[in-house]
Amino acid sequence: MSIVDAEPILRLDGVTQEYGEGDLLVRALQDVALTVHRRELVAIMGPSGSGKSTLLSIAGGLQTPAAGGVYIEGRRLGGMSAGELARLRRRSLGYVFQDFNLIPTLTALENVTLPLELDGFRQRVARRAGREALESVELGDRLDSYPDDLSGGQQQRVAIARAVVGGRSLILADEPTGALDSTTGEHVLRMLRARVDAGTAAILVTHEARHAAWADRIVFLRDGRIVDESRRDTADSLLTRS
């Protein structure tokens, strides 16, 4: 896939993250540089403790790095107030978590529209956008279903609809298929791929090469550093070399 957009949706510039101090200091990320463009799906791979989830959290503005800069659509997160950062997360960033994070007392439609309503959208506008998002993941007939009445794959598709509703420019997915069977997991990845092809940028954290094969680019982390990078057709060799 040719990435034509000059300005990346996400740019990490020399990002370092540390926990603890003194003899207990741990560097979760060390001088990480990464860009993600529109219509690009980047898979992040690496062993447990390599810094994958920390990278995703920093990319989404949920953590502040100890050093380096994080830029979303050209805006540096470090220079934002708490209110500006919250608005950016609501409007530009969508999260897809392994455990879905749906509110059990809300319907599928209510779960999807909640971020828009919190951002001040009129209910009628929010519901229309929510219906369109659920239809895009083939759940237009389950608008009024509660999470407990949906299968795991359907719940994850609701989570994807919530992540993309309102035209978010960056989707961050942390092991989104980890709790799903292989068939359902492939369907979820197909949905994510379709959203990227439609104009979104996305980061997928995964430990499986067959899932990384859906990505345009594969970045491998070890001990908080990017140690290799490859196109989608070399995921297996990437794992072997590392």
URRAGI-V51400 format. One record per pair of residues at least 12 apart in sequence whose ideal C-beta (glycine too) atoms are under 7 Angstrom apart, sorted by the first residue. I is the first residue (numbers start at 0). J is the second residue. If there is no record, write none. Layout:
# URRAGI-V51400
[[I J] [I J]]
This chain:
# URRAGI-V51400
[[0 38] [0 215] [2 36] [2 38] [2 39] [4 36] [4 37] [6 73] [7 34] [7 35] [7 36] [8 35] [8 36] [8 37] [8 71] [8 72] [8 168] [8 169] [8 200] [9 34] [9 35] [9 58] [9 71] [9 169] [9 200] [10 34] [10 70] [11 31] [11 32] [11 33] [11 58] [11 67] [11 69] [12 32] [12 67] [12 68] [13 30] [13 32] [13 66] [13 67] [14 28] [14 31] [14 57] [14 64] [14 67] [14 69] [15 28] [15 29] [15 30] [15 64] [15 65] [15 66] [15 67] [16 28] [16 53] [16 57] [16 62] [16 64] [16 65] [17 65] [26 223] [27 50] [27 53] [27 223] [28 50] [28 53] [28 54] [28 223] [29 223] [29 224] [31 54] [31 225] [33 218] [33 225] [35 200] [35 202] [36 200] [37 198] [37 200] [38 195] [38 196] [38 198] [39 195] [39 200] [39 215] [39 216] [40 192] [40 195] [40 201] [40 203] [40 213] [40 214] [40 215] [41 202] [41 214] [41 215] [41 216] [41 218] [42 203] [42 205] [42 211] [42 214] [42 217] [43 202] [43 203] [43 204] [43 218] [43 220] [44 205] [44 206] [44 211] [44 217] [44 219] [45 219] [45 220] [45 221] [46 221] [49 220] [49 221] [49 222] [49 223] [50 220] [50 223] [51 204] [51 220] [52 173] [52 204] [54 220] [55 171] [55 173] [55 202] [55 204] [57 69] [58 171] [58 202] [59 88] [59 92] [59 94] [59 171] [60 76] [60 84] [60 87] [60 88] [63 77] [71 87] [71 91] [71 169] [72 91] [72 168] [89 114] [89 117] [89 118] [90 118] [90 165] [91 167] [91 168] [91 169] [92 167] [92 169] [92 171] [93 162] [93 163] [93 167] [93 170] [94 162] [94 171] [95 158] [95 159] [95 162] [95 170] [95 172] [95 175] [96 158] [96 173] [97 173] [97 174] [97 175] [97 177] [97 178] [98 178] [99 154] [99 155] [99 158] [100 158] [101 146] [101 154] [101 157] [101 158] [103 145] [103 146] [103 147] [106 142] [106 143] [106 144] [106 145] [107 133] [107 138] [107 141] [107 142] [107 144] [107 149] [107 157] [108 126] [108 129] [108 130] [108 133] [108 142] [108 143] [110 157] [110 161] [111 129] [111 132] [111 133] [111 157] [111 160] [111 161] [111 164] [112 125] [112 126] [112 129] [114 161] [114 164] [114 165] [115 128] [115 164] [115 165] [128 164] [128 165] [129 164] [130 142] [132 160] [132 163] [132 164] [133 160] [135 160] [136 156] [136 159] [136 160] [136 190] [138 153] [138 156] [138 157] [138 160] [141 153] [151 178] [151 179] [151 183] [152 179] [152 183] [152 186] [152 187] [155 175] [155 179] [155 187] [156 187] [156 190] [159 187] [159 190] [159 191] [163 194] [163 199] [167 199] [168 199] [168 200] [169 200] [169 201] [170 191] [170 194] [170 199] [170 201] [171 202] [172 191] [172 201] [172 202] [172 203] [172 204] [173 204] [174 204] [174 205] [175 187] [176 188] [176 210] [188 210] [188 213] [191 203] [192 213] [208 234] [208 235] [208 238] [211 234] [212 231] [212 234] [214 231] [215 231] [216 228] [216 230] [217 229] [217 231] [217 234] [217 237] [219 237] [219 241] [221 241] [226 241] [227 240] [227 241]]
